[in-house]
């Protein structure tokens, strides 16, 4: 697919907003799938640490 200008590339014959929003949404989903497991891991480790400290103090 060839475009005459960068503006034509961005507009994609009127379908640009749909195409670029789909790419943006996919990028957000990919970022979430990369970031969320790390956050969950840190949360689980912290909770486990608190539980161990509480059990050792009893």
KEDOBA-919530 format. One line per 4 residues: for each residue x, y, z of N, C-alpha, C. Coordinates in steps of 0.001 Angstrom, whole numbers. Layout:
N
X Y Z X Y Z X Y Z  ...
END
This chain:
58
851 -1163 0 0 0 0 901 1231 0  750 2080 -953 1572 3281 -1079 718 4512 -764  1317 5446 -71 644 6691 277 1423 7855 -302  705 8907 -671 1335 10088 -1260 2078 10931 -228
1598 10923 1020 2225 11733 2062 2027 11057 3415  2714 11597 4392 2577 11067 5743 1169 11308 6270  581 12424 5901 -790 12730 6304 -1768 11696 5737  -1553 11309 4483 -2403 10282 3872 -2209 8941 4584
-967 8684 4988 -691 7455 5739 -1452 7446 7061  -1448 8578 7773 -2148 8647 9055 -3659 8553 8897  -4194 9147 7845 -5648 9130 7665 -6137 7818 7070  -5303 7137 6306 -5626 5827 5708 -6994 5835 5038
-7188 6786 4165 -8434 6915 3408 -9671 6969 4299  -9542 7636 5441 -10682 7808 6339 -10777 6759 7426  -9994 5702 7336 -10044 4633 8338 -8980 4790 9412  -8203 5833 9349 -7109 6052 10286 -7496 6012 11752
-8555 6722 12150 -8908 6685 13582 -9204 5270 14079  -9826 4453 13260 -10133 3087 13672 -8865 2246 13740  -8007 2391 12752 -6774 1612 12691 -5852 1997 13844  -5617 3293 14033 -4677 3739 15060 -5220 3504 16462
-6526 3604 16645 -7076 3303 17972 -6951 1807 18271  -7100 960 17254 -6913 -483 17451 -5460 -781 17824  -4513 -121 17146 -3106 -301 17506 -2838 200 18926  -3404 1326 19280 -3222 1868 20620 -3796 950 21688
-4978 421 21442 -5598 -496 22396 -4756 -1756 22548  -4276 -2299 21422 -3432 -3496 21480 -2157 -3210 22263  -1569 -2035 22075 -365 -1663 22812 -646 -1578 24316  -1796 -1026 24691 -2169 -966 26103 -2340 -2365 26693
-2971 -3260 25941 -3163 -4632 26418 -1819 -5329 26589  -920 -5171 25622 407 -5781 25733 1158 -5227 26940  1103 -3925 27133 1787 -3310 28275 1204 -3837 29585  -109 -3940 29662 -764 -4457 30860 -324 -5894 31133
-234 -6712 30079 170 -8106 30237 1630 -8243 30638  2429 -7239 30396 3826 -7266 30814 3966 -6727 32235  3253 -5674 32570 3409 -4995 33860 2674 -5719 34992  1464 -6170 34753 623 -6714 35815 1221 -7937 36519
1808 -8907 35833 2378 -10048 36569 3478 -9636 37551  4291 -8670 37188 5324 -8186 38102 4728 -7534 39331  3691 -6748 39133 3018 -6105 40271 2386 -7154 41180  1748 -8154 40570 1103 -9208 41343 2149 -10026 42114
3285 -10276 41494 4356 -11035 42143 4860 -10291 43372  5106 -8996 43236 5564 -8208 44378 4520 -8193 45496  3254 -8111 45122 2182 -8095 46119 2115 -9428 46868  2233 -10530 46141 2168 -11855 46767 3369 -12065 47682
4557 -11658 47233 5755 -11810 48062 5625 -10983 49336  5147 -9751 49229 4976 -8907 50414 3956 -9514 51371  2862 -10031 50852 1848 -10652 51701 2415 -11891 52389  3182 -12682 51663 3787 -13876 52232 4782 -13498 53342
5563 -12454 53098 6519 -11973 54099 5796 -11533 55373  4704 -10771 55201 3933 -10332 56371 3376 -11525 57145  2899 -12518 56426 2340 -13703 57072 3422 -14464 57845  4607 -14582 57258 5703 -15260 57958 6104 -14519 59223
6190 -13194 59149 6536 -12393 60321 5477 -12535 61400  4206 -12517 61014 3111 -12646 61967 3149 -14027 62636  3414 -15094 61856 3454 -16450 62409 4649 -16619 63348  5779 -15987 63031 6957 -16099 63893 6789 -15312 65189
5966 -14294 65193 5739 -13491 66405 4728 -14111 67332  3996 -15077 66886 2949 -15696 67728 3500 -16724 68659
END
